[in-house]
């Protein structure tokens, strides 16, 4: 057994799937192939990722080819500045290694190699290569039959503007200051001379992997590959109900198509990693034909046992969130409205009705106030009748709920601490889903249950202006739906146990 390494010319994205196949075939012959591949600019989806949730389709469609790799994890913007380290080896070389342990082992090999080359680097769980918190690369692994496919994105140079236009990331707006802020979240390996640095890193990486496997490294020519038309990147499913769950391994999404309370079709997607290439597909097949009452139990029984940063209990809870959202939609009278309401239970022990019974405050975002309002960046509202926020204040006041306008990120932390100290167990909040996903640790630290009603219009995330929003300086205007807010509030009234279509 020998580590046989090579460097490819710049490949067409349509050749990458065939390149992965060639690597796996060479591994099946007994060697450990290791390639350093570069691609023409493209969006490279993770195996389980959903392009509609991970890519900015308004830019990508018609601008960039979209390919999908066999490994899971987050989607990438790839150009000649990104090296894709691709390797494969027999599973017999790591018979008892979990996915998490193997990713950590590969990550440590990469990080140590970079350090030995004078490039600061560390492996940061679950799968990143970093320098003082700034990303230098990521590691992805999946079992394919009797082989282990290993892939790592190594960022020798980064086109920040193209990255921000392609991938949905919590980055700053497209301005000179915004690009600078985004660039500070990455640490390109190559510095001012990416090609020269890559030329010495590649052989060093091959030697390090060979040492780890107690064998030798030999350079070979790259395999011949065929360019094939890029297939559609995933199944299109128009779900009746969906739910999401953020885990240390990434955000999981479950989409269900229902037929009279029975799952007719299911799809689980996300920038996550599972050991088996077909693990999530098998789970969705096990969900098909199951009633909503039995869904959580069925998922718990069929969920994969080896994944990065999540387990079968997370997948079962995701199923429960879907069931809860479906029940909320039936109570609201308009099922589509429930897709705009998110449940957050810190201990995962409360459903929608439980949380509604505990709601003790209403929190609103300042960005939903009109830009002309002198109260936009202040807590409070005169209820002048000229905007939806004033209507929300009225609805909260009528139900005896204290209403607070959150004016900046630090203010949110302070308000949550005050509510907790006052004995409030849950609150009703209005915010965009992106804020909840990317700043969920604020709510984890707050320790309160919550129901979140999504906002629309121009949010700081659609405009890529998050940093200014966190400082309370966002200038565009989001939209709040007082009709949906009133329906949700009425569900907590004992006189309105359910709402019918009006």
FENWO-V279175 format. One record per residue. PSI is psi in whole degrees, -180 to 180 (NA if undefined). BURIAL is I if it has 9 or more other ideal C-beta (glycine too) atoms within 8 Angstrom, else O. D_LAST is the distance of its C-alpha to the last C-alpha in whole Angstrom. Layout:
PSI:BURIAL:D_LAST
PSI:BURIAL:D_LAST
This chain:
132:O:71
144:I:71
109:I:68
110:I:69
157:I:67
168:I:66
132:O:65
159:I:63
176:O:63
122:O:60
150:I:58
140:O:55
-29:I:52
-8:I:52
-7:I:55
-39:I:53
-40:I:52
-33:I:56
-44:I:57
-42:I:55
-43:O:57
-39:I:60
-45:I:60
-38:I:59
-41:O:62
-38:I:64
-35:I:63
-19:I:64
-5:O:67
-14:O:68
174:I:68
93:I:65
143:I:64
116:I:63
147:I:62
101:I:61
146:I:59
147:I:57
156:I:55
158:I:54
131:I:51
168:I:48
128:I:45
106:I:46
145:I:43
158:I:43
-34:I:43
5:I:40
157:I:38
118:I:35
-29:I:36
-24:O:33
-18:I:32
-23:I:36
150:I:37
90:I:36
-30:O:36
-28:O:35
-44:I:39
-46:I:40
120:O:39
-11:O:42
-39:O:44
141:I:45
151:I:46
118:I:44
164:I:46
132:I:45
169:I:48
-22:I:48
154:I:48
-161:I:45
-179:I:44
157:I:42
156:I:42
151:I:45
126:I:46
133:I:50
-166:I:53
-16:I:56
-12:I:56
124:I:55
130:I:57
106:I:55
118:I:58
125:I:57
162:I:59
149:I:59
157:I:61
143:I:62
-23:I:60
-21:O:63
-17:I:64
62:I:61
-29:O:60
10:O:59
131:O:57
165:O:53
-46:I:51
-45:I:51
-39:O:55
-41:I:56
-42:I:54
-40:I:55
-48:I:59
-42:I:58
-40:I:57
-38:I:60
-45:I:62
-48:I:60
-43:I:60
-39:I:64
-45:I:65
-42:I:64
-41:I:65
-23:O:69
10:I:68
19:O:68
112:I:64
132:O:62
151:I:59
151:O:58
129:I:56
116:O:52
146:O:50
-25:I:48
25:I:50
152:I:51
124:I:54
166:I:54
106:I:56
44:O:56
-9:O:52
137:I:52
134:I:51
-19:I:54
179:I:53
154:I:51
138:I:52
139:I:50
144:I:51
147:I:50
130:I:52
100:I:53
-125:O:55
8:O:58
156:I:58
119:I:56
125:I:55
130:I:55
142:I:54
135:I:54
116:I:53
118:I:55
91:I:55
-32:I:58
151:I:56
130:I:53
92:I:51
-42:I:49
-45:O:47
-39:I:47
-47:I:45
-32:I:43
-24:O:41
-48:I:41
139:I:40
101:O:37
157:O:39
65:O:39
168:I:41
167:I:41
162:O:41
81:O:43
173:O:46
-46:O:49
-39:O:48
-41:I:45
-37:I:48
-43:O:50
-41:I:48
-41:I:47
-30:I:50
-9:O:51
-4:O:49
154:I:51
87:I:55
136:I:56
-35:I:59
-12:I:61
-135:O:62
-11:O:64
68:O:65
-39:I:63
-43:O:65
-40:O:68
-42:I:66
-38:I:64
-29:O:68
-21:I:69
-40:I:66
-56:I:66
-33:I:69
-38:I:69
-41:I:65
-43:I:67
-39:I:70
-42:I:68
-40:I:66
-42:I:69
-42:O:70
-32:O:67
7:I:68
52:O:72
-167:I:72
162:O:73
134:I:72
135:O:73
138:O:72
173:O:71
150:O:70
154:I:66
153:I:65
136:O:64
157:I:60
141:O:59
125:O:56
154:O:53
138:O:50
126:I:47
166:O:44
142:O:41
63:I:40
159:I:38
140:O:35
127:O:32
125:O:29
93:O:25
153:I:24
-30:O:21
145:I:21
162:I:24
160:I:26
158:I:29
125:I:32
129:O:35
166:I:38
-23:O:41
0:I:42
177:I:39
127:I:35
138:I:34
136:I:31
124:I:30
131:I:27
136:I:26
123:I:25
152:I:24
95:O:24
50:O:23
6:O:23
142:I:27
116:I:28
-31:O:29
151:I:30
155:I:31
129:I:32
124:I:34
170:I:35
164:I:36
59:I:39
167:I:41
132:I:44
151:I:45
-45:I:48
137:I:48
-27:I:47
13:O:45
-49:I:43
-32:I:40
-41:O:40
-37:I:41
-43:I:38
-35:I:36
-36:O:37
-22:I:38
-25:I:34
130:I:33
1:O:32
139:I:32
156:O:29
-33:I:27
-29:O:28
3:O:32
-47:I:31
-42:I:32
-41:O:35
-40:I:36
-43:I:36
-35:I:38
-31:O:41
-4:I:41
146:I:40
148:I:43
-8:O:46
103:I:47
167:I:45
110:I:46
6:I:44
163:I:41
-171:O:42
-29:I:40
-34:O:38
-43:I:37
-37:I:35
-39:I:34
-37:I:32
-42:I:31
-40:I:30
-38:I:28
-38:I:26
-44:I:25
-42:I:24
-43:I:22
-37:I:20
-43:I:19
-38:I:18
-42:I:16
-39:I:14
-38:I:13
-36:I:13
-25:I:10
-18:I:8
97:O:10
-35:I:13
-28:O:15
-31:I:13
-24:I:16
-14:I:19
10:O:19
126:I:19
135:I:23
136:I:25
113:I:28
110:I:30
-37:I:34
6:O:35
31:O:33
10:O:32
138:I:28
-175:I:25
-46:I:22
-35:O:21
-45:I:25
-41:I:25
-39:I:22
-24:O:24
-6:I:27
126:I:25
8:I:27
158:I:27
123:I:25
131:I:27
150:I:26
142:I:28
-26:I:30
-12:I:29
-11:I:26
149:I:27
147:O:29
-22:O:32
-9:O:33
132:O:32
-12:O:35
3:I:33
-44:I:32
25:O:35
148:O:35
141:O:33
170:O:31
133:I:29
-4:O:30
55:O:26
-14:O:27
8:O:23
7:O:24
165:I:23
-26:I:20
-40:I:23
-38:I:23
-39:I:19
-41:I:20
-42:I:23
-44:I:21
-41:I:19
-43:I:22
-40:I:24
-25:O:21
10:I:21
20:O:25
130:I:25
134:O:28
133:I:27
134:I:30
119:I:30
120:I:32
-18:I:34
171:I:37
-43:I:37
-33:O:40
-38:I:38
-48:I:35
-44:I:38
-44:O:39
-43:I:35
-40:I:35
-40:I:38
-41:O:38
-43:I:35
-42:I:36
-29:O:39
0:O:37
9:O:36
134:I:32
-22:O:31
158:I:28
161:I:26
122:I:23
155:I:24
116:I:23
164:I:26
152:I:26
-35:I:27
-40:I:30
-43:I:31
-42:I:30
-41:I:32
-15:I:35
33:I:36
-23:I:35
-23:O:38
-38:I:37
-31:I:34
-46:O:37
-35:O:39
-32:I:37
13:O:36
147:I:33
160:I:29
152:I:27
127:I:23
128:I:23
125:I:20
148:I:21
164:I:22
-163:O:23
-153:O:25
100:O:29
167:I:29
-24:I:33
-38:I:33
-29:O:32
1:I:35
53:I:37
42:I:38
-42:I:37
-42:I:40
-34:I:40
-41:I:36
-28:O:38
-3:O:40
25:I:37
18:O:39
134:I:36
-12:O:35
179:I:32
120:I:29
172:I:26
139:I:22
138:I:20
97:I:16
-24:I:15
-46:O:11
-40:I:12
-43:I:15
-40:I:13
-43:I:11
-43:I:14
-37:I:16
-25:I:14
-24:I:15
-7:I:18
132:O:17
-22:O:19
-8:O:17
70:O:14
-22:O:15
156:O:12
133:I:8
163:O:6
135:O:4
NA:O:0
